[in-house]
Amino acid sequence: MPTRGTLRTLCTRECMYLMLARLLNLDLQVPSNPKRVTFLVPEKNTFFFFFFCISNLKSSIRVFDLQMANKYSIIVPTYNERLNIALIVFLVFKHIPDVDFEIIIVDDGSPDGTQDIVKQLQQVYGDDRILLRARPKKLGLGTAYIHGLKHASGNFVVIMDADLSHHPKYLPHFIKKQVEMGADIVTGTRYVRGGGVHGWTLMRKLTSRGANVLAHTLLWPGVSDLTGSFRLYKKSVLEDIISSCVSKGYVFQMEMIVRASRKGYHIEEVPITFVDRVYGSSKLGGSEIVEYLKGLVYLLFTT
């Protein structure tokens, strides 16, 4: 129970914003499902409470308006992801319900029926929100992004894996960081405070960390996680960078971020926890490691 002399107000963020918008004669739209917030305000400080709300409202309106003005095309390459794709789609819709987005699924002829699941998802969410852009066979990760980009109608593009190693709960953080900082690229990183990996063996952790340290030593890219593949790009920036990349497979991600850094694009980072795939088997093998080393040498002499 609140003590005497204390004004305890329980209200939704929507109510507060509408009330202040009317006071300021603003034309304001708000999300349909705002979170409930609690304010504990001494009566004698009511004036300062409203001053605080108004000052914070201005920045909130700016962030919200910019989010609503943007459209995000989420490109998800798949191969044998029948067990994962429905869950990843559900989680995207759950975590960014008030954002204008489309999910572009680029499937490389999966024999496990991934495309059949995607077609069922189109019936649930609509084929304007779930776009299936299939290819006849495995043609590489880099070309999958290029293929998806051709069909993207958003002014921002998100690339992420379908195996749940990139949790959609981080998407609001990516979007907020881009809006607040005006970044050209926002990349998820495992190697800063708040980031990490889960489900990897010690050997795989050492291999990943070693590869990242080696790349940093040789290339000095200015980002902490070179091999991460969970990123948000301005579409125009992605089109510019992707046109100059020649690598395929997992080296493609490293070349993208290195060339972006060399071109002087504004890159921000968001800490993420990378979780090893829940269903299916990893597609990273010895050949990919060899390609990584070859790609590292190539970038050393060409960037």
C-alpha positions as CSV (number, residue, x, y, z in Angstrom):
1,M,0.0,0.0,0.0
2,P,1.4,3.5,-0.9
3,T,2.2,5.8,2.0
4,R,0.3,9.0,2.5
5,G,1.5,11.9,0.4
6,T,2.4,9.5,-2.4
7,L,0.6,9.3,-5.8
8,R,0.8,5.9,-7.2
9,T,-0.3,5.7,-10.8
10,L,-0.7,2.5,-12.8
11,C,-1.1,3.1,-16.4
12,T,-0.1,1.9,-19.8
13,R,2.5,3.6,-21.9
14,E,-0.2,4.2,-24.4
15,C,-2.4,6.1,-22.0
16,M,0.5,8.3,-20.8
17,Y,1.6,9.1,-24.4
18,L,-1.9,9.9,-25.5
19,M,-2.4,12.2,-22.5
20,L,0.8,14.0,-23.1
21,A,0.2,14.2,-26.8
22,R,-3.1,16.0,-26.2
23,L,-1.3,18.4,-23.8
24,L,1.3,19.1,-26.5
25,N,-1.2,19.0,-29.3
26,L,0.7,16.3,-31.1
27,D,-0.5,13.8,-33.6
28,L,0.7,10.6,-32.1
29,Q,0.2,6.9,-33.0
30,V,1.2,4.2,-30.5
31,P,1.7,0.5,-30.5
32,S,-1.4,-1.7,-30.1
33,N,0.1,-3.7,-27.3
34,P,2.1,-1.4,-25.0
35,K,3.6,-2.7,-21.8
36,R,2.2,-1.8,-18.4
37,V,4.5,0.5,-16.5
38,T,4.4,1.7,-12.9
39,F,5.3,5.2,-11.6
40,L,5.8,6.1,-8.0
41,V,5.6,9.9,-7.7
42,P,5.5,12.1,-4.6
43,E,2.6,14.6,-4.9
44,K,4.9,17.5,-4.3
45,N,7.0,16.4,-7.3
46,T,4.2,16.0,-9.8
47,F,5.4,18.9,-11.9
48,F,8.9,17.3,-12.2
49,F,7.2,14.0,-13.1
50,F,5.4,15.5,-16.0
51,F,8.6,17.4,-17.1
52,F,10.4,14.1,-17.1
53,C,7.7,12.4,-19.1
54,I,7.6,15.1,-21.7
55,S,11.4,15.1,-22.1
56,N,11.5,11.4,-22.6
57,L,8.4,11.5,-24.8
58,K,10.2,13.5,-27.4
59,S,13.0,10.9,-27.9
60,S,10.4,8.1,-27.7
61,I,8.3,9.7,-30.4
62,R,11.3,10.1,-32.7
63,V,12.4,6.4,-32.2
64,F,8.9,5.1,-32.7
65,D,8.2,7.3,-35.7
66,L,11.4,6.2,-37.4
67,Q,10.6,2.5,-36.7
68,M,7.1,2.9,-38.2
69,A,8.5,4.7,-41.3
70,N,10.9,1.8,-42.0
71,K,10.3,-1.6,-43.5
72,Y,12.5,-4.6,-42.7
73,S,13.2,-7.4,-45.1
74,I,14.4,-10.4,-43.1
75,I,16.4,-12.8,-45.4
76,V,16.6,-16.4,-44.1
77,P,18.6,-18.9,-46.2
78,T,17.5,-22.5,-45.6
79,Y,18.6,-26.0,-46.4
80,N,16.9,-28.9,-44.6
81,E,15.3,-26.7,-41.9
82,R,11.9,-28.3,-41.8
83,L,12.0,-28.6,-38.0
84,N,13.2,-25.1,-37.4
85,I,11.6,-22.7,-39.9
86,A,8.1,-22.6,-38.4
87,L,9.5,-21.8,-34.9
88,I,11.8,-19.0,-36.2
89,V,8.9,-17.4,-38.1
90,F,6.6,-17.5,-35.0
91,L,9.3,-15.9,-32.9
92,V,9.9,-13.1,-35.4
93,F,6.2,-12.3,-35.4
94,K,6.2,-12.5,-31.6
95,H,9.1,-10.2,-30.9
96,I,8.5,-7.4,-33.5
97,P,4.7,-7.2,-33.7
98,D,4.6,-3.5,-34.3
99,V,7.2,-3.4,-37.0
100,D,6.6,-3.5,-40.8
101,F,8.5,-6.5,-42.0
102,E,8.6,-9.4,-44.5
103,I,10.4,-12.7,-44.2
104,I,12.2,-13.8,-47.4
105,I,13.0,-17.5,-47.2
106,V,15.6,-18.6,-49.7
107,D,15.6,-22.4,-49.8
108,D,18.2,-24.3,-51.8
109,G,16.0,-27.3,-52.8
110,S,15.8,-28.9,-49.4
111,P,14.9,-32.6,-49.7
112,D,13.3,-32.7,-46.2
113,G,10.2,-30.8,-47.1
114,T,11.2,-27.3,-45.9
115,Q,9.4,-25.6,-48.7
116,D,6.1,-27.4,-47.9
117,I,6.3,-26.0,-44.3
118,V,6.9,-22.5,-45.7
119,K,3.9,-22.8,-47.9
120,Q,1.8,-23.7,-44.9
121,L,3.2,-20.7,-43.1
122,Q,2.1,-18.5,-46.0
123,Q,-1.4,-19.7,-45.5
124,V,-1.2,-18.6,-41.8
125,Y,0.6,-15.3,-42.1
126,G,0.0,-14.4,-45.7
127,D,2.2,-14.6,-48.8
128,D,2.9,-10.9,-48.5
129,R,4.6,-11.4,-45.2
130,I,6.3,-14.8,-45.9
131,L,8.0,-14.9,-49.3
132,L,9.4,-18.2,-50.5
133,R,12.1,-17.6,-53.1
134,A,13.4,-21.1,-53.8
135,R,16.4,-22.2,-55.8
136,P,17.0,-25.7,-57.4
137,K,20.1,-26.7,-55.4
138,K,22.7,-25.6,-52.9
139,L,24.4,-22.6,-54.5
140,G,26.2,-21.0,-51.5
141,L,25.3,-18.7,-48.6
142,G,26.5,-15.5,-50.3
143,T,24.4,-16.0,-53.4
144,A,21.4,-16.8,-51.2
145,Y,21.6,-13.3,-49.7
146,I,22.0,-11.8,-53.2
147,H,19.0,-13.8,-54.4
148,G,16.9,-12.7,-51.4
149,L,18.0,-9.1,-51.8
150,K,16.6,-9.0,-55.3
151,H,13.1,-9.6,-53.8
152,A,13.4,-7.3,-50.7
153,S,11.0,-4.4,-50.6
154,G,12.2,-3.0,-47.3
155,N,14.7,-0.1,-46.9
156,F,16.4,-2.2,-44.3
157,V,17.6,-5.8,-44.6
158,V,18.2,-8.3,-41.8
159,I,20.2,-11.5,-42.4
160,M,19.9,-14.3,-39.9
161,D,20.1,-18.1,-39.7
162,A,17.1,-20.4,-39.7
163,D,18.5,-22.9,-37.1
164,L,17.6,-20.8,-34.0
165,S,21.2,-19.9,-33.3
166,H,20.1,-16.3,-33.9
167,H,17.2,-15.7,-31.6
168,P,14.6,-13.2,-32.9
169,K,14.4,-11.6,-29.4
170,Y,17.4,-9.5,-30.4
171,L,15.7,-7.9,-33.4
172,P,14.2,-5.1,-31.3
173,H,17.7,-4.3,-30.0
174,F,19.1,-4.2,-33.5
175,I,16.3,-1.9,-34.7
176,K,16.6,0.4,-31.7
177,K,20.4,0.7,-32.0
178,Q,20.2,1.6,-35.7
179,V,17.5,4.2,-35.1
180,E,19.3,5.8,-32.1
181,M,22.8,5.8,-33.6
182,G,21.9,6.2,-37.3
183,A,24.1,3.2,-38.1
184,D,24.5,1.8,-41.6
185,I,25.1,-1.7,-40.1
186,V,24.2,-3.3,-36.8
187,T,25.9,-6.6,-36.2
188,G,25.4,-9.1,-33.4
189,T,28.5,-10.0,-31.5
190,R,29.5,-12.9,-29.2
191,Y,32.7,-11.3,-28.0
192,V,31.7,-8.3,-25.9
193,R,30.2,-8.0,-22.4
194,G,26.7,-9.5,-22.5
195,G,27.4,-11.8,-25.5
196,G,28.5,-15.4,-25.6
197,V,27.9,-18.9,-27.0
198,H,25.8,-21.8,-25.7
199,G,26.0,-25.4,-26.6
200,W,29.5,-25.5,-28.1
201,T,32.2,-27.9,-27.2
202,L,35.5,-26.4,-25.8
203,M,37.3,-27.3,-29.0
204,R,34.7,-25.4,-31.1
205,K,34.9,-22.4,-28.8
206,L,38.7,-22.3,-29.1
207,T,38.5,-22.7,-32.9
208,S,36.0,-19.8,-33.3
209,R,38.0,-17.6,-30.9
210,G,41.2,-18.4,-32.6
211,A,39.8,-17.7,-36.0
212,N,38.5,-14.3,-34.8
213,V,41.8,-13.3,-33.2
214,L,43.7,-14.3,-36.3
215,A,41.4,-12.2,-38.5
216,H,41.6,-9.2,-36.1
217,T,45.4,-9.4,-36.1
218,L,45.7,-9.4,-39.9
219,L,42.7,-7.3,-41.0
220,W,41.9,-4.8,-38.2
221,P,38.2,-4.6,-39.1
222,G,37.0,-2.4,-36.2
223,V,34.4,-4.9,-35.0
224,S,34.6,-7.6,-32.4
225,D,32.9,-10.5,-34.2
226,L,34.0,-11.0,-37.8
227,T,32.3,-14.3,-38.5
228,G,28.9,-13.5,-37.1
229,S,26.0,-13.7,-39.5
230,F,23.2,-11.9,-37.6
231,R,23.1,-8.4,-39.0
232,L,20.9,-5.5,-40.0
233,Y,21.9,-3.4,-43.0
234,K,20.6,-0.4,-44.7
235,K,19.5,-1.9,-48.0
236,S,21.5,0.6,-50.1
237,V,24.6,-0.2,-48.0
238,L,24.1,-3.9,-48.4
239,E,23.7,-3.5,-52.2
240,D,26.9,-1.5,-52.3
241,I,29.0,-4.0,-50.3
242,I,27.6,-7.2,-51.7
243,S,28.5,-6.1,-55.3
244,S,32.2,-6.1,-54.4
245,C,32.3,-9.4,-52.5
246,V,33.6,-12.5,-54.2
247,S,33.8,-15.0,-51.4
248,K,31.3,-17.8,-50.9
249,G,30.1,-19.8,-47.9
250,Y,31.1,-18.7,-44.4
251,V,33.9,-16.4,-45.6
252,F,31.3,-14.3,-47.2
253,Q,30.3,-12.8,-43.8
254,M,33.8,-11.9,-43.0
255,E,34.4,-10.2,-46.3
256,M,31.2,-8.2,-46.0
257,I,32.1,-6.7,-42.7
258,V,35.7,-6.0,-43.6
259,R,34.7,-4.3,-46.8
260,A,32.1,-2.3,-45.0
261,S,34.7,-1.1,-42.5
262,R,37.1,-0.2,-45.3
263,K,34.4,1.8,-47.0
264,G,33.9,3.8,-43.8
265,Y,30.3,2.8,-43.1
266,H,29.0,3.3,-39.6
267,I,28.9,0.0,-37.8
268,E,27.3,-0.6,-34.4
269,E,27.3,-3.8,-32.3
270,V,24.7,-5.6,-30.2
271,P,25.7,-8.4,-27.8
272,I,24.0,-11.7,-28.5
273,T,24.2,-15.2,-27.2
274,F,24.8,-17.6,-30.0
275,V,23.0,-20.9,-29.4
276,D,24.0,-24.1,-31.2
277,R,21.3,-25.4,-33.5
278,V,18.4,-27.1,-31.8
279,Y,17.4,-29.4,-34.6
280,G,19.5,-30.8,-37.5
281,S,23.2,-31.0,-38.0
282,S,25.8,-28.2,-38.4
283,K,26.9,-27.5,-41.9
284,L,30.3,-26.3,-40.8
285,G,33.1,-28.8,-41.7
286,G,36.7,-29.1,-42.6
287,S,36.3,-27.7,-46.1
288,E,34.7,-24.5,-44.6
289,I,37.7,-24.0,-42.3
290,V,40.1,-24.3,-45.3
291,E,38.0,-21.8,-47.2
292,Y,38.1,-19.5,-44.2
293,L,41.9,-19.5,-44.2
294,K,42.1,-19.0,-47.9
295,G,39.6,-16.1,-47.6
296,L,41.6,-14.5,-44.9
297,V,44.7,-14.4,-47.0
298,Y,42.7,-13.1,-49.9
299,L,41.3,-10.2,-47.9
300,L,44.7,-9.4,-46.4
301,F,46.0,-8.6,-49.9
302,T,42.9,-7.1,-51.4
303,T,41.4,-4.8,-48.7
